[in-house]
Amino acid sequence: MEPNEVDWTEANFSVLREWRVRQVAYVPDAGHSELIKRCDAADDMRLVPLTTEEEGIAVLAGAWLGDQRGVLLMQSSGVGNCINMLSLARICRFPLLMLVTMRGQWGEFNPWQVPMGQLTPKVLEASECLVFPVDDPARMGESVAAAARMTFEGSAQAAVLIGQSVIGAKSFGK
């Protein structure tokens, strides 16, 4: 890591630990790979791999009913899969914290990622989720902490959108 480079993955992991997150539901994603590894190495966190993102909302409802806190890790394209299930969190008023790696933004090479990447904030806001976009790695920890507080102390549904300029644009051709 460069001297001025911020370890935003460590910031996210630290916030999850601070808020006593015990269940980490995720669909495998390169943008979350380091966070997933850190959570997997933690003795007090349980990783729950998903086949689709909307399953994560049901997993976190169960975590809440079992008096545990959880987080859903996914890519922006997965938000589209969750639209119907977001109503479960809204109607049942359980805390839902989502960390979403964005695609379809800064330097995107795949045109199939652009539509949902551009719609993700609007879809979440229309679903009455709080949205915290982060394009500066130095602001990651404080943004995740703010979303966690509103989620776990206020039973809100919140999504931290990790900008593509933070995770880097993917490139398969060069």
C-alpha positions in Angstrom: 0.0 0.0 0.0 1.3 3.5 -0.9 2.0 5.8 2.1 -1.0 8.1 1.3 -3.3 5.3 0.3 -6.2 4.7 2.7 -7.0 1.1 3.7 -10.8 1.5 3.3 -11.4 -2.2 3.7 -9.8 -2.2 7.1 -11.9 0.9 8.0 -15.1 -1.1 7.0 -14.0 -4.1 8.9 -13.2 -2.0 12.0 -16.7 -0.4 11.9 -18.4 -3.8 11.6 -16.4 -5.0 14.6 -17.2 -1.9 16.6 -21.0 -2.4 15.9 -20.8 -6.1 16.8 -21.8 -7.3 13.4 -21.9 -11.1 13.6 -23.4 -12.3 10.3 -22.0 -11.3 7.0 -24.2 -12.3 4.0 -22.5 -11.9 0.7 -22.5 -12.8 -3.0 -18.8 -13.3 -4.0 -17.5 -10.0 -5.4 -13.9 -8.9 -6.2 -14.6 -5.4 -4.6 -15.5 -7.0 -1.3 -12.9 -9.9 -1.4 -10.5 -8.4 1.2 -13.4 -7.5 3.6 -14.8 -11.1 3.2 -11.3 -12.5 4.0 -11.0 -10.4 7.1 -14.5 -11.3 8.3 -13.8 -15.0 7.6 -10.7 -14.8 9.8 -12.7 -13.2 12.7 -13.8 -15.8 15.3 -17.0 -13.9 16.2 -18.3 -13.4 12.6 -20.2 -15.9 10.5 -20.0 -15.7 6.7 -23.1 -16.6 4.8 -22.5 -17.1 1.1 -25.6 -16.4 -1.0 -26.7 -17.6 -4.4 -28.6 -14.3 -5.0 -28.6 -11.0 -3.2 -32.2 -11.0 -2.1 -31.5 -14.0 0.1 -29.3 -11.8 2.1 -32.2 -9.6 3.3 -34.0 -12.7 4.6 -30.8 -13.9 6.3 -30.4 -10.5 8.0 -34.1 -10.6 9.1 -33.3 -14.0 10.7 -30.2 -12.5 12.3 -32.2 -9.7 13.8 -34.9 -12.1 15.1 -32.0 -14.0 16.7 -30.7 -10.8 18.3 -27.6 -10.6 16.1 -26.5 -7.8 13.8 -25.6 -8.4 10.2 -24.4 -6.8 7.0 -25.2 -7.6 3.3 -22.3 -7.3 0.9 -23.1 -7.0 -2.8 -22.4 -5.3 -6.1 -24.7 -2.6 -7.5 -26.1 -5.1 -10.0 -27.4 -7.1 -7.1 -29.5 -4.2 -5.8 -31.9 -4.8 -8.8 -32.4 -8.4 -7.5 -33.4 -7.0 -4.1 -36.2 -4.6 -5.0 -39.1 -6.8 -3.9 -37.3 -8.0 -0.7 -36.4 -4.5 0.4 -40.1 -4.2 1.3 -39.6 -6.9 4.0 -37.1 -4.7 5.9 -39.3 -1.6 5.4 -42.5 -3.2 6.6 -41.0 -5.2 9.4 -38.8 -2.3 10.4 -35.7 -4.4 11.0 -32.2 -3.0 10.7 -30.6 -3.6 7.2 -27.1 -2.5 6.5 -25.8 -3.0 3.0 -22.3 -2.3 1.6 -22.6 -2.0 -2.1 -19.6 -2.0 -4.5 -20.6 0.1 -7.5 -20.2 -0.7 -11.2 -21.3 1.2 -14.2 -19.6 4.4 -13.0 -16.0 5.7 -13.3 -14.1 3.9 -16.1 -16.6 1.1 -16.5 -15.8 -1.1 -19.5 -18.8 -3.4 -19.4 -21.9 -1.7 -20.9 -24.2 -4.2 -19.2 -23.1 -2.8 -15.8 -24.0 0.8 -16.6 -27.8 0.8 -16.3 -28.1 -0.7 -12.8 -25.0 1.1 -11.7 -26.6 4.4 -12.6 -30.0 3.4 -11.1 -28.8 2.0 -7.8 -29.0 5.2 -5.7 -32.5 6.0 -7.1 -33.8 2.4 -6.6 -32.6 2.4 -3.0 -34.0 5.9 -2.3 -37.3 4.9 -3.8 -37.3 1.9 -1.5 -36.9 4.3 1.4 -33.3 3.2 2.2 -30.8 5.8 3.4 -28.0 6.1 0.8 -24.4 7.0 1.7 -22.3 7.3 -1.5 -18.6 7.2 -0.9 -16.1 8.2 -3.6 -13.2 9.2 -1.3 -11.5 6.2 0.5 -10.6 8.5 3.4 -14.4 9.0 4.1 -15.2 5.2 4.1 -14.9 4.5 7.8 -17.0 7.5 8.9 -19.6 6.8 6.2 -20.0 3.1 7.2 -20.1 4.2 10.9 -22.9 6.7 10.2 -24.9 4.2 8.3 -24.4 1.6 11.0 -25.5 3.9 13.7 -28.7 4.9 11.8 -29.3 1.2 11.0 -28.6 -0.4 14.4 -29.8 2.4 16.7 -32.7 3.6 14.5 -33.8 0.4 12.8 -33.2 2.0 9.4 -32.4 0.5 6.1 -29.1 2.0 4.8 -26.7 1.4 2.0 -23.1 2.6 1.7 -22.3 2.8 -2.0 -18.6 2.2 -2.5 -17.8 4.2 -5.7 -16.0 2.6 -8.6 -13.3 5.3 -8.2 -12.6 3.7 -4.7 -12.5 0.1 -5.8 -11.0 0.8 -9.2 -12.4 0.1 -12.7 -12.1 -3.5 -13.8 -10.3 -4.3 -17.0 -10.1 -7.7 -18.7 -8.6 -6.5 -22.0 -5.3 -4.9 -20.9 
